[in-house]
Amino acid sequence: MPAFTMQRRVQFADTDMAGIVHFANFYRYMEETEHAWFRSLDMLLMDVQPDGSAISWPRVKATCSFESPARYDDVLMIELDIARVGTKSLTLTFRFTLGPRVIANGELTTVCCHCPHGEPMVPIVIPDDVRKRFQPPPS
């Protein structure tokens, strides 16, 4: 069972001149799903700290393979799953379906970073309280 599932209706602006979803939009859909999943865990992808710095998850790798076209007004089911929780990184997979048809499969790898105000970001070990939220609930 996926860690998180959401639906996304294809907007007209998401399509290209051939009437299908432009490939770049699948990366936006993955990011929207990732943000919704973080919110479902009571977290933000960019969490501003009291000192003005932030804990954030910049992407270091993003891929998507396309199996079948999606068109305007289609309602896509997007399944997010956790492929790997590393020391500092998180890899998520995404499966896009329209009914029984697979539309695309994607993957994002992000790194947990501390972003001091006005300074370069620094990769950090994923905090224990965050790591626990990535674990499936006990059955």
C-alpha positions in Angstrom: 0.0 0.0 0.0 1.4 3.4 -0.9 2.4 5.9 1.8 0.1 8.6 0.3 -2.4 8.9 -2.5 -4.0 11.9 -4.1 -6.0 12.8 -7.2 -5.1 15.5 -9.6 -7.4 16.7 -12.4 -5.6 17.7 -15.6 -6.1 21.3 -16.4 -6.3 22.7 -20.0 -3.1 24.7 -19.3 -1.3 21.4 -18.5 -1.7 20.2 -22.1 0.4 20.8 -25.1 -0.6 21.4 -28.8 -1.2 17.6 -29.2 -3.8 17.8 -26.4 -1.8 15.6 -24.0 -0.2 16.5 -20.7 3.2 18.2 -21.3 5.9 16.0 -19.8 7.2 18.8 -17.5 3.9 19.0 -15.7 4.5 15.5 -14.3 7.4 17.0 -12.2 5.0 19.6 -10.9 2.4 16.9 -10.1 5.1 15.0 -8.2 6.0 18.1 -6.2 2.3 18.9 -5.4 1.9 15.3 -4.2 5.1 15.5 -2.1 3.9 18.8 -0.5 0.4 17.3 0.3 2.1 14.2 1.8 4.4 16.4 4.0 1.3 18.4 5.1 -0.5 15.1 5.9 2.5 14.3 8.3 2.1 17.8 9.9 5.3 19.0 8.3 6.3 21.6 5.7 8.8 21.2 2.9 10.3 24.5 3.9 10.0 24.8 7.7 11.2 28.3 8.9 12.8 28.1 12.3 12.5 30.7 15.1 16.0 32.1 14.3 14.9 32.8 10.6 16.8 29.8 9.2 14.9 27.0 7.6 14.9 23.2 7.3 14.2 22.3 3.6 14.4 19.4 1.2 16.0 20.5 -2.1 15.9 18.0 -5.0 19.1 16.4 -6.1 17.5 14.0 -8.6 14.2 13.8 -10.5 13.2 11.3 -13.1 9.9 10.3 -14.8 9.1 7.7 -17.5 6.0 8.0 -19.5 3.8 5.0 -20.4 0.6 6.4 -21.8 -0.9 9.9 -22.5 -3.1 11.8 -20.2 -5.5 14.5 -21.5 -7.4 17.5 -20.4 -9.9 16.8 -17.6 -8.6 13.3 -16.9 -8.4 12.6 -13.2 -5.1 11.0 -12.3 -4.5 9.0 -9.2 -1.0 9.7 -7.9 0.5 7.2 -5.5 3.6 8.3 -3.5 5.8 5.7 -1.8 9.0 5.8 0.2 11.7 4.1 -1.7 14.6 4.9 0.7 15.2 6.9 3.8 19.0 7.5 4.0 21.0 9.3 6.6 20.4 12.7 5.0 18.3 11.9 1.9 14.8 10.8 1.1 13.8 9.0 -2.2 10.2 8.9 -3.1 8.5 7.1 -6.0 5.3 8.2 -7.8 2.9 6.1 -9.9 0.4 7.9 -12.0 -2.7 6.0 -13.1 -5.9 6.7 -15.0 -8.2 3.8 -14.0 -6.3 0.6 -14.7 -3.9 2.4 -17.1 -0.4 3.4 -16.0 0.4 6.9 -17.2 3.8 7.5 -15.8 6.3 6.5 -13.0 8.5 9.0 -11.3 11.2 9.3 -8.6 12.5 12.3 -6.5 15.5 12.3 -4.3 15.8 15.1 -1.8 18.3 16.0 0.9 17.4 17.4 4.3 19.2 20.7 4.6 19.6 23.5 7.1 19.3 26.9 5.3 20.8 29.6 7.5 19.4 33.0 6.6 21.5 34.6 3.8 24.0 31.7 3.8 24.4 28.5 1.7 22.3 25.5 2.6 24.1 22.7 4.5 23.0 19.0 4.3 22.1 17.6 7.7 21.2 14.3 9.2 17.4 13.8 9.1 16.2 14.6 12.6 14.8 11.6 14.6 11.4 13.1 15.0 11.1 13.6 11.2 12.5 10.1 10.4 9.8 8.6 12.7 7.1 10.3 10.6 8.4 8.6 7.5 7.8 5.1 9.1 4.5 3.3 8.3 2.1 3.3 11.3 2.1 0.0 13.2 -0.6 -2.4 12.0 
